[in-house]
Amino acid sequence: MGLAGCDRAPPTDAADEPAELLDRVNAVNLRGVWTCMKHGLRQMRTQDSGAIVNNSSLGGLVGLPGSGSLPPAQAS
């Protein structure tokens, strides 16, 4: 199972958020899931079976005040 998450503290307004923070959130959310899948696939090949389950967050569908770059990163 792959779950990735990146918390930002303190909460931020997307209009005031630096691009570097979006890059950090995307790196955790995208690369984290990719890394889990990569290593899971290697193990599954050695045992000729397995399953990968990746979960997402409601945050990718519903933006909340102060959530900044999290909703677009979760939706990607």
C-alpha positions as CSV (number, residue, x, y, z in Angstrom):
1,M,0.0,0.0,0.0
2,G,1.4,3.4,-0.9
3,L,0.5,6.5,0.9
4,A,2.3,9.8,0.6
5,G,1.8,13.0,2.5
6,C,3.5,16.2,3.1
7,D,2.4,18.6,5.8
8,R,3.1,22.3,5.6
9,A,3.3,24.3,8.8
10,P,2.0,26.9,9.3
11,P,-1.1,26.9,7.0
12,T,-0.6,29.0,3.9
13,D,-2.6,30.8,1.3
14,A,-1.9,29.5,-2.2
15,A,-1.6,33.1,-3.5
16,D,1.3,33.8,-1.1
17,E,3.0,30.4,-1.3
18,P,6.4,30.1,-2.9
19,A,6.9,27.7,-5.9
20,E,9.6,25.9,-3.9
21,L,6.9,24.7,-1.4
22,L,4.8,23.3,-4.2
23,D,7.9,21.6,-5.6
24,R,8.6,20.0,-2.1
25,V,5.0,18.8,-1.7
26,N,4.9,17.4,-5.3
27,A,8.3,15.6,-4.7
28,V,6.9,13.9,-1.6
29,N,3.5,13.0,-3.1
30,L,4.7,11.9,-6.5
31,R,8.1,10.5,-5.8
32,G,7.0,8.8,-2.6
33,V,4.3,6.8,-4.4
34,W,6.5,6.0,-7.3
35,T,9.3,4.7,-5.0
36,C,6.9,2.5,-3.1
37,M,5.6,1.0,-6.3
38,K,9.1,0.5,-7.7
39,H,10.2,-1.5,-4.8
40,G,6.9,-3.3,-4.4
41,L,7.1,-4.4,-8.1
42,R,10.6,-5.8,-7.5
43,Q,9.4,-7.9,-4.7
44,M,6.3,-9.0,-6.5
45,R,8.4,-10.2,-9.5
46,T,10.5,-12.4,-7.1
47,Q,7.4,-14.1,-5.7
48,D,5.3,-14.1,-9.0
49,S,2.3,-12.4,-7.2
50,G,1.2,-9.5,-5.3
51,A,-0.9,-6.3,-5.5
52,I,-0.3,-2.6,-5.3
53,V,-2.9,-0.4,-3.7
54,N,-2.3,3.4,-3.8
55,N,-4.6,5.6,-1.9
56,S,-5.3,9.3,-2.5
57,S,-6.7,12.0,-0.3
58,L,-10.0,13.9,-0.3
59,G,-7.7,16.9,-0.3
60,G,-7.2,16.4,-4.0
61,L,-10.9,17.0,-4.6
62,V,-11.8,19.6,-1.9
63,G,-9.5,22.5,-1.1
64,L,-9.6,23.9,2.4
65,P,-8.6,27.4,3.6
66,G,-4.9,27.4,4.4
67,S,-4.1,24.2,2.5
68,G,-2.0,26.0,-0.1
69,S,-0.4,23.6,-2.6
70,L,-1.7,20.4,-1.0
71,P,-4.9,20.1,-3.1
72,P,-3.2,20.3,-6.5
73,A,-0.4,18.1,-5.4
74,Q,-2.8,15.5,-4.1
75,A,-4.9,15.6,-7.3
76,S,-1.9,15.0,-9.6
